[in-house]
Amino acid sequence: MDEVGARDLAAKALIFIAQEPDRIGRFLARTGIGPSEIRARTQDAAFLGGILDYLLSDEAMLIEFAGWAEVDASFVTRCRHLLPGGEVI
């Protein structure tokens, strides 16, 4: 896994979040960004890392996402480490 793969996973996570009105509503409220800003921020690696942080902050949502994306939940953590702001492992 490299940063490109981590970015791809974060993009998938954003799609997952956006598919459910309650999830995207909570995401927007927590991040403070507006819906119109999301598209512009999808190229920002730090924003993508924040998306994974958001998933990792809610175990139930993380497990649901992992099933949806067909990845192990621990894979999300490993990907998070590859984006800005992630712990060095």
N, C-alpha and C positions, 0 to 999 in steps of 0.2 A: 504494500500500500504506500502511496506517495501523496503529496499535497493535491494533485489533480484528482485522484480518487476520493480524497476526503472532501474536496469541493463538490464533486459529483454527489456524494452521499448527502451532504448538507442541502444541495439543491433538491434532492428527492425528499428530504425531510420537510423542506418548505412546501413542496407540493402536498405532502401528507397533511401538514398543518392547515393549509389553505382549503382542503377538501371539506372540512367540517367548520361550519360557522362559529360554533363556540370556541373551537381551538384557535382559529385565526383571530377571533375577537380578543381572547386572552393574550395571545402573542402580541398583538398590536398594542393592547393596553400596557403590557409589561415592558415592551421595548420603547414605547412612546413615539414610534414612527407611524406615519400614515400609509394607507394602502397604496397611494400613488408613489411613495418613496421606495417601495420594495423592489420594483424592477431595476431601478438605478443602483440599488445597493447589492444586487446579486453578484456583482463582480468583485465586491470587497471581501477579501478573505477573512477579515476580522468579523464582519457581519455574519458570514457563513459559520464561523466558529461560534458566534452567539446563538445561531439557530440550534446547533448541536448542544450548546449549554442549556438552552431552553428545554430540549428533549430530555437531557440528562437530569434536569431538576424535578422531573415527574416520572417516577418509576413505572406507573401504569401506562402512561403515554409512550414511554420508551419501549416497553414490551410490545405494545400495540404496533408501534412503528416498525420494530424489528421484524415482527411477523409479516407486516404489510410489505416491507422491503426485502424480505427473505434473507435477513442477515442476523447474526448473533448480536444480542444487545451489547456485549463487550466490544464488538467491532466498532460501534458508535464511539465508545470511549477512546479506542485506539486512533480512530480518525480525528477525534477532537484534538488529540495531542499534536497532530500535524498542521494545525491551523494556528494563526497568531492568537496568543493569549492562553494556549493550552500548556499544561505542564510539560516540562522536558522529561522524557522517560528513557 
